[in-house]
Amino acid sequence: MWRKRKAKLARRFLDALCAGDAAVVDALMAEDVSYIDGRGNQIDGFAACSAAARAFHKLEPNYRFDVAETTVRGDTVMFRGTTEAQNPALCGELLVYARLHGDRIREWQVYRHNAPALARILQKMSE
């Protein structure tokens, strides 16, 4: 039961992020949330991550993540799948870890081969 609830919460966040639904993204993030890109660059805190999510949607308004597999381990939900985007650097296989604290996302980490420094790009767009 808890596993399905955690998976649904993380999937709701993922879908909102891809759709650019800032209200849902904000509602599901913890105050101490962190985003970590595929190169290990990190954005910390609610305000900075909220701004980065909005910048991401501006960067890639048609971004899609097709989830092939979902795994739940403790408070971590892992999605494995493929992405589609206008920018080829954002296309391909992707692994995402959502670490939860209660009913909020505390950490969102992505792993991609040859990942761009997306956190840095989003921070600059948010300034």
Secondary structure, DSSP 8 states (H G I E B T S, - for coil): -HHHHHHHHHHHHHHHHHHT-HHHHHHHEEEEEEEE-TTS-EEESHHHHHHHHHHHHHH-TT-EEEEEEEEEETTEEEEEEEEE-SSGGG-EEEEEEEEEETTEEEEEEEE-TT---HHHHHHHHH-
